[in-house]
Amino acid sequence: MVSDVASSIQTFSDENSPVNEEGGSIYVVPTYLESFINVDDPDVEKQQTFTSNMYSDPEQRPPVFKSAIQEYLSVFFCIFGPAAASMASSSYQLLLGATAEHFNVEGGKLTWSVSSVMLANGSCLLLMGGVADAFGRKNAMMIGFFSYAIFALIGGFMDNYILLCLFRGFQGACVACATPASAGFLGSTYKDSKRKNMVMSCFGIGAPVGGACGFFIAGVCVVAINWRSCQFFLAIVYGLITVGVYFTIPSDKKLDKQHIKSVFKKLDYGGAFISLASFTLICFSLTQVDATTEKWKTPYIIALLIVGVFLIGCFIIYEHFIPVQPLMPLKLFENRNVILSMIIASFSWMTFFGVLNYNAVMYFEKIRGYSAIITACCFLTQPIAGILVNIFAGFTMHKIPGRILMSVGALGFTIASIIWATMSTSRNYFTGPFWAFIFTVIGADLIYNIANRATLSSLPRELQSRGAGTFNTILQLSSSVALGFTSTIISSKYSKYGKPDQDDYPNEFFAAMKYTYYFGIALAGSAFILSLFLKIGVIGVKNDEKLEDVKLSTTENKSLKQ
């Protein structure tokens, strides 16, 4: 409770708010919280606030940063929060061929080497937000990045496929605490402004561009050495990032053991277990179909799918009635824009990771017979286009209504799916996949930026942290489930899928893959239709700036201004 209130104190005040100053820290208590908190309470005084929100010009560098270099480096390291899971999953997608050859697995079973990261990351995002609350954002980022590096390193030594998937799952689960921590740090440090739009656009680069870079990293590693070197490379990178976070991110408040115990007691462990179990069973049943002789007539496949869907219903009921602090409070879904934004983002990410990028790897390696490094070069279009799209988003979010940008993004996914669905196995790269990748990135970057910001701005401040966690959870779980659907669709249309001679009939294989693109067209088209019902205006401009400005005296303004 204290930490939630303290975070609200940092980011909101009004003209009549009482101010408490002691020990060099300023505590501004908004009027709407006066009935809930006593400014003289010793627990409140322990909560150090960022003075970065206590300045008059929203376009200036927040005072929490001592220099421009520290600001740039802090934003840079925060980007690796959302990039971690997508970078790992895309790297492991490109390594599918090497993984299949080394461990002798094919078909739906092979998708677990990728989906384990996203499934674990999505299921633990909300729970790990409590770790950030207990230990502080900087500490949570360091814990997440360091443990991610450790499990990536351990995974590189695995000779058992199940253990490899398990440790990759640990990677996704551990780094889940770094994503809400980095988002919370940037969100609470900057005021709504053009500067914040640029910062959050840079942050938005993390997931899509991190995923695209993962393809190139894996391609270079597997050609230069072997598939294990990709694991070691990720371990080295995130080990160095941990050091960078330690030296650049502003320090957290002093750790309070009582506060830590209180947070861990209130964490919703039951909700995390039910959500992880439900999506794991659904993904398992979808990916295991091609490994059975009776396909969908296999009793345990149907049983596990039904149980998984049933557990989702149990999760919703449980979250509504049982926990004191639920992982996903239903109040989040009382706003129509929030619901639509999350559905659009979910459909888009199912298309992005589950259909377009996953199938693109199989197309280049299995159908065209490209080496891993050539496949990685084909994917270079995505990070380059992604950087340009994010720059565009940063400069236009405060000018172009969000509903228009969301519609353009959904349309981008639709066009990309159509290009792949109408392509032949011999089509030139620059007349087919090249343009599909560009439209894919337009869709991913615009929708991630706008949906994320729109979701947070539509929610009360006390729900924004859980709103960010819920948003990223839905994206990761959607990607994981989409991989299961993709595997199921291909196996239903191509009898050789998952068999040793799967790659001997490339034309039939690609013909089966096209049905997944039809599925992608349906998802992206639905997202486009839903985007027409959004009511999102420009982002980063407040109608009443006075509500956002902290009322400080002239002297205080001068002392805080850069």
C-alpha positions as CSV (number, residue, x, y, z in Angstrom):
1,M,0.0,0.0,0.0
2,V,2.8,2.4,1.0
3,S,4.7,1.7,-2.3
4,D,1.6,2.2,-4.4
5,V,0.8,5.5,-2.6
6,A,4.4,6.6,-2.9
7,S,4.5,6.0,-6.6
8,S,1.3,8.1,-6.9
9,I,2.9,10.8,-4.8
10,Q,5.8,10.9,-7.3
11,T,3.7,11.4,-10.4
12,F,0.7,13.5,-9.4
13,S,-0.1,16.6,-7.4
14,D,-2.5,19.5,-7.5
15,E,-2.6,23.1,-6.4
16,N,-3.9,22.4,-2.9
17,S,-1.6,19.5,-2.1
18,P,0.3,19.7,1.2
19,V,4.1,19.4,0.9
20,N,6.4,17.7,3.3
21,E,10.2,18.2,3.0
22,E,12.8,16.4,5.0
23,G,16.3,15.1,4.5
24,G,16.6,16.6,1.0
25,S,13.6,14.7,-0.4
26,I,10.3,16.4,-1.3
27,Y,7.0,14.6,-0.7
28,V,4.0,16.1,-2.4
29,V,0.7,14.6,-1.3
30,P,-2.2,15.1,-3.7
31,T,-5.5,16.2,-2.2
32,Y,-7.3,13.1,-3.3
33,L,-4.9,11.0,-1.2
34,E,-5.2,13.0,2.0
35,S,-7.8,10.7,3.5
36,F,-5.6,7.7,2.9
37,I,-2.2,8.8,4.0
38,N,-0.6,10.8,6.8
39,V,2.4,12.8,5.6
40,D,4.1,12.5,9.0
41,D,3.9,8.7,8.9
42,P,7.5,7.3,9.2
43,D,6.8,4.6,6.5
44,V,6.0,7.4,4.0
45,E,9.2,9.1,4.8
46,K,11.1,6.0,3.8
47,Q,9.8,6.2,0.3
48,Q,12.3,8.3,-1.6
49,T,10.6,10.1,-4.5
50,F,12.1,11.1,-7.8
51,T,12.3,14.8,-8.1
52,S,12.1,14.4,-11.8
53,N,8.4,15.1,-11.9
54,M,8.8,18.3,-9.8
55,Y,9.7,20.7,-12.6
56,S,7.7,23.1,-14.6
57,D,8.9,22.5,-18.2
58,P,7.9,19.0,-19.4
59,E,10.3,19.2,-22.3
60,Q,13.5,19.6,-20.2
61,R,15.7,16.8,-19.1
62,P,14.3,15.4,-15.8
63,P,16.5,16.5,-12.9
64,V,17.0,12.9,-11.7
65,F,19.6,12.6,-14.5
66,K,22.8,14.4,-13.8
67,S,23.8,14.7,-17.5
68,A,22.5,14.0,-21.0
69,I,24.7,11.0,-21.3
70,Q,23.2,9.4,-18.2
71,E,19.7,10.0,-19.6
72,Y,20.6,8.5,-23.0
73,L,22.3,5.5,-21.4
74,S,19.4,4.9,-18.9
75,V,16.8,4.9,-21.7
76,F,19.1,2.6,-23.8
77,F,19.4,0.0,-21.0
78,C,15.7,0.1,-20.3
79,I,15.0,-0.8,-23.9
80,F,16.6,-4.2,-23.2
81,G,13.7,-5.1,-20.8
82,P,11.1,-5.8,-23.4
83,A,13.8,-6.8,-25.9
84,A,15.0,-9.8,-23.8
85,A,12.1,-12.2,-24.4
86,S,11.6,-11.3,-28.0
87,M,15.3,-11.4,-28.8
88,A,15.6,-14.9,-27.2
89,S,12.5,-16.2,-28.9
90,S,13.5,-14.9,-32.4
91,S,17.1,-16.2,-31.9
92,Y,15.7,-19.6,-31.0
93,Q,13.3,-19.5,-34.0
94,L,16.3,-19.1,-36.4
95,L,18.0,-22.0,-34.5
96,L,15.1,-24.4,-35.2
97,G,17.1,-26.2,-37.9
98,A,20.2,-26.6,-35.8
99,T,18.1,-27.6,-32.8
100,A,16.1,-30.1,-34.7
101,E,19.3,-31.7,-36.1
102,H,21.0,-31.8,-32.7
103,F,18.1,-33.1,-30.6
104,N,16.3,-35.0,-33.4
105,V,12.9,-33.3,-32.9
106,E,10.5,-32.0,-35.5
107,G,7.0,-30.5,-35.9
108,G,5.0,-29.2,-32.9
109,K,7.6,-30.5,-30.4
110,L,10.1,-28.1,-31.9
111,T,8.0,-25.1,-31.2
112,W,8.6,-25.6,-27.4
113,S,12.2,-24.4,-27.8
114,V,10.7,-21.0,-28.8
115,S,7.3,-20.9,-27.0
116,S,8.8,-21.8,-23.6
117,V,10.4,-18.4,-23.4
118,M,7.3,-16.4,-24.3
119,L,4.9,-18.6,-22.2
120,A,7.0,-18.3,-19.1
121,N,7.6,-14.6,-19.6
122,G,4.0,-13.8,-20.2
123,S,2.8,-15.9,-17.2
124,C,5.2,-14.3,-14.8
125,L,5.1,-10.7,-15.9
126,L,2.4,-9.7,-13.5
127,L,3.8,-11.6,-10.6
128,M,7.3,-10.3,-11.1
129,G,5.9,-6.8,-11.0
130,G,5.7,-7.4,-7.2
131,V,9.4,-8.1,-7.2
132,A,10.0,-4.6,-8.6
133,D,7.7,-3.2,-5.9
134,A,9.6,-5.0,-3.2
135,F,13.2,-4.4,-4.2
136,G,12.9,-1.2,-6.3
137,R,13.0,-0.7,-10.1
138,K,16.8,-0.6,-10.4
139,N,17.3,-3.7,-8.3
140,A,14.5,-5.5,-10.2
141,M,16.2,-4.7,-13.5
142,M,19.5,-6.0,-12.3
143,I,18.0,-9.2,-10.8
144,G,16.1,-9.8,-14.1
145,F,19.0,-9.2,-16.5
146,F,21.5,-11.1,-14.4
147,S,19.4,-14.2,-13.9
148,Y,18.5,-14.1,-17.6
149,A,22.2,-14.2,-18.4
150,I,22.8,-17.1,-16.0
151,F,20.0,-19.3,-17.4
152,A,21.1,-18.5,-21.0
153,L,24.6,-19.6,-20.0
154,I,23.3,-22.9,-18.4
155,G,21.1,-23.6,-21.4
156,G,24.1,-23.5,-23.7
157,F,25.5,-26.6,-22.0
158,M,22.3,-28.7,-22.3
159,D,22.3,-32.0,-24.2
160,N,18.7,-32.9,-23.2
161,Y,15.9,-31.2,-25.2
162,I,13.5,-31.0,-22.3
163,L,16.1,-29.4,-20.0
164,L,16.9,-26.9,-22.8
165,C,13.3,-25.9,-23.0
166,L,13.1,-25.7,-19.2
167,F,16.1,-23.4,-18.9
168,R,14.9,-21.2,-21.7
169,G,11.6,-21.0,-19.8
170,F,13.5,-19.8,-16.8
171,Q,15.1,-17.1,-19.0
172,G,11.7,-15.8,-19.9
173,A,10.4,-16.0,-16.3
174,C,13.3,-14.2,-14.7
175,V,13.6,-11.3,-17.1
176,A,9.9,-10.7,-16.6
177,C,10.7,-8.6,-13.5
178,A,12.9,-6.3,-15.6
179,T,10.2,-5.4,-18.1
180,P,7.6,-3.7,-15.8
181,A,10.5,-2.2,-13.8
182,S,12.0,-0.5,-16.8
183,A,8.6,0.6,-18.0
184,G,7.7,2.0,-14.6
185,F,11.0,3.8,-14.3
186,L,10.5,5.7,-17.6
187,G,6.8,6.3,-17.1
188,S,7.3,7.8,-13.6
189,T,10.4,9.8,-14.6
190,Y,9.0,11.8,-17.5
191,K,5.9,14.0,-17.8
192,D,3.5,13.7,-20.7
193,S,5.3,15.6,-23.4
194,K,7.0,15.3,-26.8
195,R,10.1,14.3,-24.9
196,K,8.3,11.5,-23.2
197,N,6.8,10.4,-26.6
198,M,10.3,10.1,-28.0
199,V,11.5,8.2,-24.9
200,M,8.6,5.8,-25.0
201,S,9.0,5.3,-28.7
202,C,12.6,4.3,-28.1
203,F,11.3,1.9,-25.4
204,G,8.8,0.6,-27.9
205,I,11.7,-0.4,-30.2
206,G,12.6,-3.1,-27.6
207,A,10.1,-5.9,-28.4
208,P,9.9,-5.7,-32.2
209,V,13.4,-4.6,-33.1
210,G,14.9,-6.8,-30.4
211,G,13.1,-9.7,-32.0
212,A,14.4,-8.8,-35.4
213,C,18.0,-8.4,-34.1
214,G,17.7,-11.8,-32.5
215,F,17.5,-13.4,-36.0
216,F,20.8,-11.8,-37.1
217,I,22.5,-12.7,-33.8
218,A,21.5,-16.3,-34.1
219,G,22.5,-16.5,-37.8
220,V,26.0,-15.2,-37.1
221,C,26.5,-17.4,-34.1
222,V,25.3,-20.7,-35.6
223,V,27.4,-20.2,-38.8
224,A,30.5,-18.9,-37.0
225,I,30.5,-21.5,-34.2
226,N,27.3,-23.5,-33.4
227,W,23.8,-23.1,-31.8
228,R,25.3,-23.0,-28.3
229,S,27.2,-19.9,-29.0
230,C,24.0,-18.0,-29.3
231,Q,23.1,-18.9,-25.7
232,F,26.5,-17.7,-24.6
233,F,26.3,-14.5,-26.6
234,L,23.0,-13.6,-24.9
235,A,24.5,-14.4,-21.5
236,I,27.5,-12.1,-22.2
237,V,25.3,-9.2,-23.5
238,Y,22.9,-9.3,-20.6
239,G,25.7,-9.7,-18.1
240,L,27.2,-6.4,-19.5
241,I,23.8,-4.7,-19.4
242,T,23.5,-5.6,-15.7
243,V,26.7,-3.7,-15.1
244,G,25.5,-0.8,-17.2
245,V,22.2,-0.6,-15.2
246,Y,24.2,-0.6,-11.9
247,F,26.2,2.5,-13.0
248,T,23.6,4.5,-14.9
249,I,20.1,4.0,-13.5
250,P,19.4,6.4,-10.5
251,S,19.4,4.6,-7.2
252,D,16.3,3.1,-5.6
253,K,15.0,3.9,-2.1
254,K,16.8,2.1,0.7
255,L,15.5,-1.5,1.1
256,D,13.0,-2.0,3.9
257,K,12.8,-5.6,5.1
258,Q,9.3,-5.1,6.5
259,H,8.1,-3.6,3.2
260,I,9.7,-6.5,1.3
261,K,8.0,-9.1,3.5
262,S,4.6,-7.3,3.2
263,V,4.8,-7.3,-0.6
264,F,5.8,-11.0,-0.9
265,K,2.9,-12.0,1.4
266,K,0.4,-10.2,-0.8
267,L,1.7,-11.5,-4.1
268,D,-1.0,-13.5,-6.1
269,Y,0.8,-16.8,-6.3
270,G,-2.4,-18.7,-7.0
271,G,-3.3,-16.6,-10.0
272,A,0.2,-16.9,-11.4
273,F,0.0,-20.7,-11.1
274,I,-3.5,-21.0,-12.6
275,S,-2.6,-18.8,-15.6
276,L,0.6,-20.6,-16.3
277,A,-1.1,-24.0,-16.0
278,S,-3.9,-23.0,-18.3
279,F,-1.8,-21.6,-21.2
280,T,0.7,-24.4,-20.9
281,L,-2.0,-27.1,-21.3
282,I,-3.5,-25.2,-24.3
283,C,-0.1,-24.8,-26.0
284,F,0.8,-28.5,-25.3
285,S,-2.4,-29.8,-26.7
286,L,-2.1,-27.7,-29.9
287,T,1.6,-28.6,-30.5
288,Q,1.3,-32.3,-29.6
289,V,-1.3,-33.0,-32.2
290,D,1.1,-33.8,-35.0
291,A,3.1,-36.2,-32.8
292,T,0.1,-38.5,-32.3
293,T,-1.2,-41.1,-34.7
294,E,-4.8,-40.3,-34.2
295,K,-4.4,-36.5,-34.3
296,W,-7.5,-34.8,-32.8
297,K,-9.1,-38.1,-32.1
298,T,-6.5,-38.7,-29.3
299,P,-8.4,-38.5,-26.0
300,Y,-5.7,-36.8,-23.9
301,I,-5.3,-34.0,-26.5
302,I,-8.9,-33.0,-26.3
303,A,-8.9,-33.5,-22.5
304,L,-5.9,-31.2,-21.9
305,L,-7.4,-28.5,-24.3
306,I,-10.7,-28.5,-22.4
307,V,-8.9,-28.4,-19.0
308,G,-6.8,-25.5,-20.2
309,V,-9.8,-23.5,-21.4
310,F,-11.6,-24.3,-18.2
311,L,-8.7,-23.0,-16.1
312,I,-8.8,-19.7,-17.9
313,G,-12.4,-19.4,-16.7
314,C,-11.3,-20.4,-13.2
315,F,-8.5,-17.7,-13.4
316,I,-11.0,-15.0,-14.2
317,I,-13.3,-16.0,-11.3
318,Y,-10.4,-16.4,-8.9
319,E,-9.0,-13.0,-9.8
320,H,-12.4,-11.4,-9.2
321,F,-13.1,-12.9,-5.8
322,I,-10.1,-14.3,-4.0
323,P,-6.8,-12.4,-3.9
324,V,-6.3,-9.1,-2.0
325,Q,-4.1,-7.8,-4.8
326,P,-5.1,-9.7,-8.0
327,L,-2.6,-10.1,-10.8
328,M,-5.1,-8.8,-13.4
329,P,-7.9,-6.8,-11.7
330,L,-11.1,-6.8,-13.7
331,K,-11.3,-3.1,-13.2
332,L,-8.7,-2.8,-16.0
333,F,-11.3,-3.9,-18.5
334,E,-14.0,-1.4,-17.6
335,N,-12.6,1.1,-20.2
336,R,-13.7,0.3,-23.8
337,N,-10.4,1.7,-25.3
338,V,-8.4,-0.6,-23.0
339,I,-10.4,-3.6,-24.1
340,L,-10.1,-2.8,-27.8
341,S,-6.5,-1.9,-27.6
342,M,-5.6,-5.2,-25.9
343,I,-7.6,-7.3,-28.3
344,I,-6.0,-5.5,-31.3
345,A,-2.5,-5.9,-29.9
346,S,-3.3,-9.6,-29.1
347,F,-4.4,-10.4,-32.6
348,S,-1.5,-8.4,-34.0
349,W,1.1,-10.2,-32.0
350,M,-0.4,-13.6,-32.8
351,T,0.1,-12.6,-36.5
352,F,3.5,-11.1,-35.9
353,F,5.3,-13.8,-33.9
354,G,3.0,-16.8,-34.3
355,V,2.5,-16.6,-38.1
356,L,4.6,-14.2,-40.0
357,N,8.1,-14.5,-38.4
358,Y,7.9,-18.2,-37.4
359,N,6.8,-19.2,-40.9
360,A,9.4,-16.9,-42.5
361,V,12.2,-18.8,-40.8
362,M,10.8,-22.1,-42.1
363,Y,10.3,-20.6,-45.6
364,F,13.9,-19.5,-45.9
365,E,15.5,-22.5,-44.3
366,K,13.2,-25.4,-45.2
367,I,11.6,-24.3,-48.5
368,R,14.3,-22.2,-50.1
369,G,17.2,-24.0,-48.4
370,Y,19.0,-20.9,-47.2
371,S,21.8,-21.1,-44.6
372,A,21.2,-19.6,-41.2
373,I,23.4,-16.5,-42.0
374,I,21.5,-15.8,-45.3
375,T,18.2,-16.2,-43.4
376,A,19.5,-13.7,-40.8
377,C,20.4,-11.2,-43.6
378,C,16.9,-11.5,-45.0
379,F,15.6,-10.4,-41.6
380,L,17.8,-7.3,-41.4
381,T,15.0,-5.4,-43.1
382,Q,13.0,-5.5,-39.9
383,P,15.3,-3.7,-37.4
384,I,16.2,-1.0,-40.0
385,A,12.5,-0.4,-40.8
386,G,11.6,-0.6,-37.1
387,I,14.0,2.2,-36.1
388,L,12.5,4.5,-38.8
389,V,8.9,3.6,-37.8
390,N,9.7,4.3,-34.2
391,I,11.2,7.7,-35.0
392,F,8.1,8.5,-37.0
393,A,5.9,7.5,-34.1
394,G,7.9,9.6,-31.7
395,F,7.5,12.7,-33.8
396,T,3.8,12.2,-34.7
397,M,2.0,10.7,-31.7
398,H,1.2,14.2,-30.4
399,K,-0.1,15.2,-33.9
400,I,-1.9,12.2,-35.5
401,P,-4.8,10.6,-33.5
402,G,-3.9,7.2,-32.1
403,R,-6.9,5.5,-33.7
404,I,-5.5,6.4,-37.1
405,L,-2.0,5.0,-36.3
406,M,-3.6,1.8,-34.8
407,S,-5.6,1.3,-38.0
408,V,-2.5,1.8,-40.2
409,G,-0.7,-0.7,-38.0
410,A,-3.4,-3.3,-38.3
411,L,-3.6,-2.7,-42.1
412,G,0.2,-3.3,-42.2
413,F,-0.2,-6.8,-40.7
414,T,-3.1,-7.5,-43.2
415,I,-1.0,-6.5,-46.2
416,A,2.0,-8.5,-45.0
417,S,-0.1,-11.6,-44.5
418,I,-1.6,-11.2,-48.0
419,I,1.9,-10.9,-49.6
420,W,3.0,-14.1,-48.0
421,A,-0.3,-15.9,-48.8
422,T,0.0,-15.0,-52.5
423,M,3.7,-15.8,-52.9
424,S,5.3,-18.6,-54.8
425,T,8.3,-20.6,-53.6
426,S,10.5,-19.0,-56.3
427,R,9.5,-15.4,-55.8
428,N,12.3,-12.8,-55.6
429,Y,13.1,-11.6,-52.1
430,F,12.8,-7.9,-53.1
431,T,9.3,-8.3,-54.6
432,G,7.9,-10.5,-51.8
433,P,9.4,-11.0,-48.4
434,F,11.2,-7.6,-48.3
435,W,7.9,-5.7,-48.5
436,A,6.2,-8.2,-46.2
437,F,8.8,-7.5,-43.6
438,I,8.4,-3.7,-43.9
439,F,4.6,-3.8,-43.5
440,T,5.1,-6.3,-40.6
441,V,7.3,-3.8,-38.8
442,I,5.0,-0.9,-39.5
443,G,2.2,-2.9,-37.9
444,A,4.2,-4.1,-34.9
445,D,5.8,-0.8,-34.0
446,L,2.8,1.4,-34.4
447,I,0.4,-0.9,-32.5
448,Y,2.9,-1.5,-29.7
449,N,3.5,2.2,-29.2
450,I,0.0,3.4,-29.4
451,A,-1.7,0.5,-27.6
452,N,0.7,0.6,-24.7
453,R,0.4,4.4,-24.3
454,A,-3.3,4.4,-24.8
455,T,-3.9,1.6,-22.3
456,L,-1.9,3.4,-19.6
457,S,-3.4,6.9,-20.3
458,S,-6.9,5.4,-20.1
459,L,-6.4,3.9,-16.6
460,P,-6.3,5.5,-13.1
461,R,-2.8,6.0,-11.9
462,E,-3.1,3.4,-9.2
463,L,-3.7,0.7,-11.9
464,Q,-1.1,1.8,-14.4
465,S,1.7,-0.5,-13.3
466,R,-0.6,-3.5,-13.4
467,G,-2.0,-2.2,-16.7
468,A,1.5,-2.2,-18.2
469,G,2.1,-5.7,-16.9
470,T,-1.3,-7.0,-18.2
471,F,-0.6,-5.5,-21.6
472,N,2.8,-7.2,-22.0
473,T,1.4,-10.5,-20.5
474,I,-1.3,-10.6,-23.1
475,L,1.2,-10.1,-25.9
476,Q,3.6,-12.8,-24.8
477,L,0.8,-15.4,-24.1
478,S,-0.9,-14.5,-27.5
479,S,2.4,-15.2,-29.3
480,S,2.8,-18.5,-27.5
481,V,-0.7,-19.7,-28.3
482,A,-0.4,-18.6,-31.9
483,L,2.6,-20.9,-32.3
484,G,0.4,-23.7,-31.2
485,F,-2.3,-22.8,-33.7
486,T,0.3,-22.5,-36.5
487,S,1.6,-26.0,-35.7
488,T,-1.9,-27.4,-35.7
489,I,-2.9,-25.8,-39.0
490,I,0.2,-27.0,-40.8
491,S,-0.1,-30.5,-39.4
492,S,-3.8,-30.7,-40.5
493,K,-2.8,-29.8,-44.1
494,Y,0.5,-31.6,-44.5
495,S,0.8,-35.2,-43.3
496,K,4.6,-35.2,-43.4
497,Y,4.8,-32.3,-40.8
498,G,6.9,-33.4,-37.9
499,K,8.1,-36.5,-39.7
500,P,11.8,-37.2,-40.8
501,D,10.9,-36.6,-44.4
502,Q,9.1,-33.3,-43.7
503,D,11.5,-31.2,-45.8
504,D,11.5,-33.5,-48.9
505,Y,8.3,-32.0,-50.4
506,P,8.9,-28.2,-50.2
507,N,5.9,-27.2,-52.5
508,E,3.4,-29.3,-50.4
509,F,5.0,-27.9,-47.2
510,F,4.6,-24.3,-48.4
511,A,1.1,-24.9,-49.6
512,A,0.2,-26.0,-46.0
513,M,1.9,-23.0,-44.6
514,K,-0.3,-20.7,-46.7
515,Y,-3.3,-21.7,-44.6
516,T,-1.6,-20.1,-41.6
517,Y,-1.3,-16.9,-43.6
518,Y,-5.1,-17.0,-44.2
519,F,-5.4,-17.3,-40.4
520,G,-3.1,-14.3,-40.1
521,I,-5.3,-12.3,-42.6
522,A,-8.3,-13.1,-40.5
523,L,-6.6,-12.0,-37.3
524,A,-5.1,-8.8,-38.8
525,G,-8.3,-8.0,-40.6
526,S,-10.3,-8.3,-37.4
527,A,-7.8,-6.0,-35.6
528,F,-8.3,-3.4,-38.4
529,I,-12.1,-3.5,-38.1
530,L,-11.8,-3.2,-34.3
531,S,-9.5,-0.2,-34.6
532,L,-12.2,1.7,-36.4
533,F,-14.2,1.7,-33.1
534,L,-11.4,3.2,-31.0
535,K,-11.7,6.7,-29.6
536,I,-8.0,7.6,-29.1
537,G,-6.8,11.1,-29.8
538,V,-3.3,12.4,-29.9
539,I,-1.0,11.1,-27.3
540,G,1.4,13.2,-25.1
541,V,-0.7,16.4,-25.0
542,K,-2.9,17.2,-21.9
543,N,-5.9,19.3,-22.2
544,D,-5.4,20.7,-18.8
545,E,-1.6,21.0,-18.2
546,K,-2.3,22.5,-14.8
547,L,-3.3,19.2,-13.4
548,E,0.0,17.7,-14.3
549,D,2.3,20.5,-13.1
550,V,3.7,20.3,-9.6
551,K,3.1,23.6,-7.9
552,L,6.5,24.7,-6.5
553,S,7.6,28.1,-5.4
554,T,9.8,30.2,-7.7
555,T,12.9,29.3,-5.7
556,E,12.2,25.6,-5.9
557,N,11.6,25.8,-9.6
558,K,14.9,27.5,-10.1
559,S,16.8,25.0,-8.0
560,L,15.3,22.0,-9.8
561,K,15.5,23.4,-13.4
562,Q,18.4,22.2,-15.5
